[in-house]
């Protein structure tokens, strides 16, 4: 249903763009010109596709309708630094380290025998 209108937009966009490219744009500037025109064309396509939902998209949205109460919230204490007014790069780095350690601990608990492999790799790595 969208093929016809998009094909017309394609002709309305690319025929003038290509005409200007070969008639007015110097050869060394043609690639950047076409890249910029492609970016604009992608925006045009994106806006056209987001304007209407296809029946498949509507069905998928209805099937994935998840209430907020069914989603489990994970509280990561390391992200508590974001509650303050000022966040520095050091705060973010510390939070990332704490979150990485916490996630690693959880993954190690979920994987049987992973502790032995981790300890062995630390011993083999040396100081």
C-alpha positions as CSV (number, residue, x, y, z in Angstrom):
1,X,0.0,0.0,0.0
2,X,3.0,2.3,0.6
3,X,5.0,1.2,-2.5
4,X,3.4,3.7,-4.9
5,X,3.7,6.8,-2.8
6,X,7.3,5.9,-1.8
7,X,8.2,5.2,-5.5
8,X,6.9,8.6,-6.4
9,X,8.9,10.3,-3.6
10,X,11.9,8.3,-4.8
11,X,11.6,9.8,-8.3
12,X,10.7,13.3,-7.0
13,X,13.9,13.2,-4.8
14,X,16.6,11.3,-6.7
15,X,16.0,12.6,-10.2
16,X,16.6,16.3,-9.2
17,X,19.4,15.3,-6.8
18,X,21.2,13.3,-9.6
19,X,20.6,16.0,-12.1
20,X,22.2,18.7,-9.9
21,X,25.0,16.3,-9.0
22,X,26.1,15.7,-12.6
23,X,25.3,19.2,-13.9
24,X,26.6,21.5,-11.1
25,X,28.7,19.6,-8.5
26,X,32.5,19.3,-9.1
27,X,33.7,15.7,-9.3
28,X,35.6,15.9,-6.0
29,X,32.4,17.0,-4.2
30,X,30.0,14.5,-5.7
31,X,30.6,11.7,-3.1
32,X,29.9,14.0,-0.1
33,X,26.9,15.5,-1.9
34,X,25.4,12.1,-2.6
35,X,26.1,11.0,1.0
36,X,24.3,14.1,2.3
37,X,21.4,13.5,-0.1
38,X,21.2,9.8,1.0
39,X,21.0,11.0,4.6
40,X,18.1,13.3,3.8
41,X,16.4,10.4,1.8
42,X,16.8,8.1,4.8
43,X,15.1,10.7,7.0
44,X,12.3,11.0,4.4
45,X,11.8,7.2,4.4
46,X,11.9,7.0,8.2
47,X,9.3,9.7,8.5
48,X,7.1,8.0,5.9
49,X,7.3,4.6,7.7
50,X,6.8,6.0,11.2
51,X,3.7,7.9,10.1
52,X,1.5,4.8,9.8
53,X,1.7,1.5,11.5
54,X,1.3,-1.6,9.4
55,X,-1.1,-4.3,10.6
56,X,1.8,-6.5,11.6
57,X,3.2,-3.7,13.8
58,X,-0.2,-3.1,15.4
59,X,-0.5,-6.8,16.2
60,X,3.0,-6.9,17.6
61,X,2.4,-3.9,19.7
62,X,-0.8,-5.5,21.1
63,X,0.9,-8.8,21.8
64,X,3.8,-7.1,23.6
65,X,1.6,-4.9,25.7
66,X,3.3,-5.3,29.1
67,X,2.1,-3.6,32.2
68,X,4.6,-1.8,34.4
69,X,3.7,-4.0,37.3
70,X,4.9,-7.2,35.4
71,X,8.4,-5.8,34.8
72,X,10.9,-6.5,37.5
73,X,12.9,-3.5,38.6
74,X,16.5,-4.1,39.4
75,X,18.0,-1.7,41.9
76,X,21.7,-1.1,41.3
77,X,23.2,0.8,44.3
78,X,26.1,2.0,42.1
79,X,23.7,4.1,40.2
80,X,22.7,6.0,43.3
81,X,25.2,8.6,42.4
82,X,22.8,9.9,39.7
83,X,20.4,11.1,42.4
84,X,22.7,14.1,43.2
85,X,22.7,17.4,41.3
86,X,26.2,17.1,39.9
87,X,27.7,14.0,38.3
88,X,31.4,13.9,37.5
89,X,33.3,11.5,35.2
90,X,34.9,10.0,38.3
91,X,31.4,9.2,39.7
92,X,30.4,7.6,36.4
93,X,33.6,5.6,36.3
94,X,33.1,4.4,39.9
95,X,29.5,3.5,39.2
96,X,30.5,1.5,36.1
97,X,33.1,-0.4,38.1
98,X,30.6,-1.2,40.9
99,X,28.0,-2.3,38.4
100,X,30.4,-4.4,36.5
101,X,31.5,-6.2,39.7
102,X,27.9,-6.7,40.7
103,X,26.9,-8.1,37.3
104,X,30.0,-10.3,37.2
105,X,29.1,-11.7,40.7
106,X,25.5,-12.5,39.6
107,X,26.8,-14.2,36.4
108,X,29.3,-16.3,38.4
109,X,26.5,-17.4,40.7
110,X,24.4,-18.5,37.7
111,X,27.2,-20.4,36.0
112,X,28.3,-23.6,37.7
113,X,32.0,-24.1,37.8
114,X,32.8,-20.6,36.7
115,X,34.4,-19.7,40.0
116,X,37.0,-22.4,39.5
117,X,37.8,-21.1,36.0
118,X,38.0,-17.5,37.2
119,X,40.3,-18.4,40.0
120,X,42.5,-20.5,37.7
121,X,42.7,-17.6,35.2
122,X,43.7,-15.2,38.0
123,X,46.4,-17.6,39.2
124,X,47.7,-18.1,35.6
125,X,47.7,-14.3,34.9
126,X,50.1,-13.6,37.7
127,X,50.4,-10.4,39.8
